Amino acid sequence: MGNCCGKSEKLTAEIVPRDGARVYPTVRLHGSPKSILAAYIRFALLHRAVSLDFVETERVGGSEAEGGAVTLQVGSEVVSGSRETLLRFIDARFPGPSSVGSGNGREDETATAPLLASLTRVQHTSMLWHVERMVRWAEDLTTRGGRKTVDPSMGTPRMEIRKFARSYSELLEIMMEHAQMEETVLFPIFDHADRGLAKAAKEEHARDLPLMNGIKEVIKSVGVLDSGSPDHQEALYSLFTRLKSLLGKCKQHFAEEEVELLPLMEALELSKEQELSALEQCFDVMQGTHSRLLKLLLEGLPSCDAMKYLDLISKCRDKEKMESMLKMIVK
């Protein structure tokens, strides 16, 4: 059916799936890397902690909008069909704490919520989860005082700090692009309807920038100091406290936007064309997030929100752009 892409996939090393930790047999997913359906099914499986082999095939059969047929193979069992058919099979074969298919009301919410409000809320969810993960990681580093971790995949203390720095840099890029998206696409829409409506949110972006950049500098200091020295331990504690402060500011800022600003999106009464154009502008502004960092963004989401985000991507009218985004997560 095609060329198998090497070893089984897992989520990023430092990130564990949200929904349970059961051990399931390896699943072979046959489909096109440009397929929205293959992307849906991949995330439905990975969020069930299923080991996955992706087998790339030519785009044949299936819905043109979904990018061709997708087949699941578990041992001797082979299943293909619509998204609903495949999700029902996953629910039955790999039971989890909540359904990835229908029946939980999230699809209705996606269908009725304004597109930009949905996009912003889901990005908030992912960024908050990743900041919380960095806080826990920094706390663990501080508790160990820079000593070697028990996890051999992290390597030496200096190697672990390099992994930490890379993770934070990637998260920082997503957060910066998110802020840029709000300032260039979302806030002007609100300000056009009522001048100054987004003023407070813009001021908070400027307020938090020094803290975010300061954390990056502290990480650099930790990386060059002698592991276990008093200065090293002090730098680790500073890193932890700054990240904890950032977490608090993110929670407050995101909550304020979601309570005070985003509910007003429906009152703006944007046309379908205006909504879709603004959504596509968001994808354009957040180029890094929707290319090499898209996997990271999605890994910070529960399965229902990951599916919701793929729904938003599928609304992109530039099919070449949509397929390039999907290719980053199904390859």
N, C-alpha and C positions, 0 to 999 in steps of 0.2 A: 504493500500500500504506500510505500515511500521509504525514505531514509530515516531511520531512528536517530534522534539527537542525543546520543551518548547516554550518560548516567542519569539516574532519576533526579527530578527536580525537588528542591525543598525551598521553603521560605528563607530569607536572609538569615545568616548564622546567628546574629544576636537577637533575632525577632522570632517569637513563638506564635503559632496560631492562637486566636482568641477562643475558639470553640472546641474545647475538649482536647484530650491527648490519647485517644484510642489508637491502636495499631491496626492498620488495614493492609490488605494485599496491594501490590503495585498495580496501577491501572495504566493501560496504554490508550492514549487519546490520539485518534487519527483525524487530522483536519488541516486546513490552510492557516498559515501564520497571519493571514489578512482577515480571518473570519471573526466577526463579532460573536458568533455562536461558540466558536472554539475558545474565545476569551472568557465568555460566561462560564463555560463548563470547567475550564482550567481553574478558575477561582472558586467555583463551587466545590471542587475536589480538594484543592489545597487548603481551604478553610475548614475542611473536615480532617486535616492532618493525613491526607492520603498521599502515598508516594506515587509520583506520576512520571511516565515516559511520554513525551510528545513526539508523535510520528508525523512529519510533514508530508502532506499530500497535495496534489493539484486541486484547484477549486473546481469541483464537479458536483452537480446535483444540489439539492437544497434550495433555500430561498436566496435570491440574488442579494437582498438587503442584508442577510446574515452571513453571506460570504461562502456558501457551499455547504456540503454535507459534513457531518461530524459523527464519528463512531467511537464508542467506548468498548474496550475489551478488558475483561477481568477474568483471567484464567480461560476457560472454555466459553464463557458468556460473552456474547457480542450484541450490543444494542446501538441502534441509530434511530434518527427521527427528529422531531421538532424539539425546541428548547424545553417545552413542558414535559415531553416524554422522557428526555434525558434527565431533567431535574427530578422527576418522580422516581426514576430508577436510582439516582444517587441517594434520595431520601430513604428509599427502601433498603438499598444495599449497604449504605454507610450512614446509619442513623446518628443524628447529632441532637444537641439540646434545642435547636430551633430549625424549622424548615427553611431551605433555601429557595423553595418554590413559592407557590401561592398560599394564601390563607392567613397571613399574618398582618395584613393591612398595609404593609409598606409600599406595595405596588400602587395602591390607591393614592397614597400620599405623594408618591413620585408623579403620578399622572396629573394631580391637581395643583401641586406647589409650583410657583413660578420657577423657571429654569435657573435663573441666577441665584435665587435664594437657596435652592437645592444644592447647586454647585458650591456655594460658599459654606453652607452648613457641613457638608460632607468633608470639605477640605479642613474645616475647623476640627472635626472629629479626628482625622488622621494626624494633623499636626500636634494636637493635644496629647494623643497617645504616644507619639514619638518623643515629645518633650518629657512626658512622665517616664518613659523608658530610659532616657538619658539621665534623669534625676536618680533613678534607682541604680543605674550603672555607676554614676559618680559617687553615690553613697557607699556602694560596695567597694570601690577603689579607696575611698577615705577610710573605711573600716579596716581594710587590709593594710593600710599605710604604705601602699605601693608595692607590697610583696606579691609574689607570683600567684596567679589564680590557679584553682584546682582544675580548670578547664584547659586541656592542652591545646585546643583549637585557638586559644587567645595568644599562645606563645609566651615570650618573656614580658615583664612589665613594660619595657619600652615598646615592644611590638603591640601590646594591648592599647597603649596610649595612642599609637598611630591609628589603630582601628577606631578608637574613640574619636579622634580628631576627624577622620574621614566621615564617620557617621554624623557628627555634628555639622560639618561643612555641608553635607548633602541636605540635612534638615534645614540649615540656615538658608540655603539657596531656595528651597521650596517656600519657606516663610517670607523671604524677600520678594519672590515672584508673586506670592499671594497678595502681599501688601501692594505691590505695583499694579496687580490686576484690579484690586479694589479702587486704587487712586486714579487709574486711567479709564476704567470701564464702569464700575459699579457706582462710585461716589458721584461722578458727574451726572449720572441719570437721576439720582436723588436731588442733587443741587439744582438741576434744571427744573424739577417740579417745585422745589421749595428751597430757595437760596440759603445756604448755611446748614442744611439738614445733616450733612455728613461732617461738619467741622470738627466735632469732638473726636470722632473716630480717626480723622486724619492727624489730629494733634497727638493722639496716643501712639500712632505709628512712629512719629518723630521722637516721642519720649522714650520708647523702648529700644530704639536702634543702638544707642551707646552700650546698653547692657548686653545686647546680642553680640555686638562686635567685641566687647570686653571679654566675654566668655571665650571667644576664639583665641585671644591673646593669652589668657590664663592657661589654656590647653597647651599652647606653645611653650610656656614657662615650665609646665609640668614635664614636658617631653625632654627638656635639656637639663633639668636638675637631677642630682644624684638620687636614685631611688632609695627611699627610706630615710633620707636626711630630714632634719627639722624643717628646712625651707621647702622641701618636696612635700612633706605632710601638710604644711601650711597652705601651699598652693592647691593641693587636693581639696582641702576643706573650703578654700575660697571658691573653687570650681563648683563644689556641691551647693554651697549657699547661693551662688549667683544663678545656677540652674534652677534651684528651688524658687528663687525670686522671679525668674522668668516664667516658670510654670504658673505662679500665682497671677502674674500680670496677664498671661495668655488666657487663663480661665475667666478673669474679669472682663477683658476686652472682648473675647468671643461671646460671652454671655450678654454683654451690653448690645453688641451688634445684632444678636439673634432675638433679643427681646424688644429693642427699641427701633431698630432700623429695618431688618429684613421683613418683618410683618407688613411694612408699608409698601413692599414691592407690588403686591396685588393691587393696591390703590392707584398705582401709577398707570394701570390699564394699558400696558404695552401691547402692541399688536404681535401676532405670531412672528411676523417678519422681523420686527424690532428685537424680540426676544432671541430668535435664532442668530441674528447678526451679532448681538451683544455676547451671546454664548461663544460664538466662534472667535470673537475678539479676545475673550478670556483665554482660550486655548492658544491663540497667537502670542499674547503677552507672556504666558507661562510656558515658554518653549522648553526649557530644561526640565520642568516638572512633567510635561507631557511627552518627553522623549526618554532620555536615559534614566530619569528619576521616577517614571510612572509606576514601576513595580514597587518602589519604596513607598510612594503615596498610598497605593492600594493595600500594601501589607499592613498599614496602620488602621485598617478598617475592618469592622465585623463583616461577615459575608454579605448581609443584606445591603449594606452601604457600598461595598465594592461592586455589587451588581448594579446598584443605582448609578454609580459613577460611570460604569460601562454603558448604561442606557443614555447618559448625557453625551458621552463620546459618540455614540451611534447616531446622534442627531446632527452631527457635523455634515453639512451638505457637500463639502469637498471630500469626495470618497478617497482620493489619494492621500489626503492628510489624515483622514480617519484610519485608513489602513496602516499608515506609517506609525501611528500611535499604538495600534493593536499589535503590530509586529514587535514592539519593544517588550511586550509582556507574554507573547506566545511564540517564543523562539528558543 
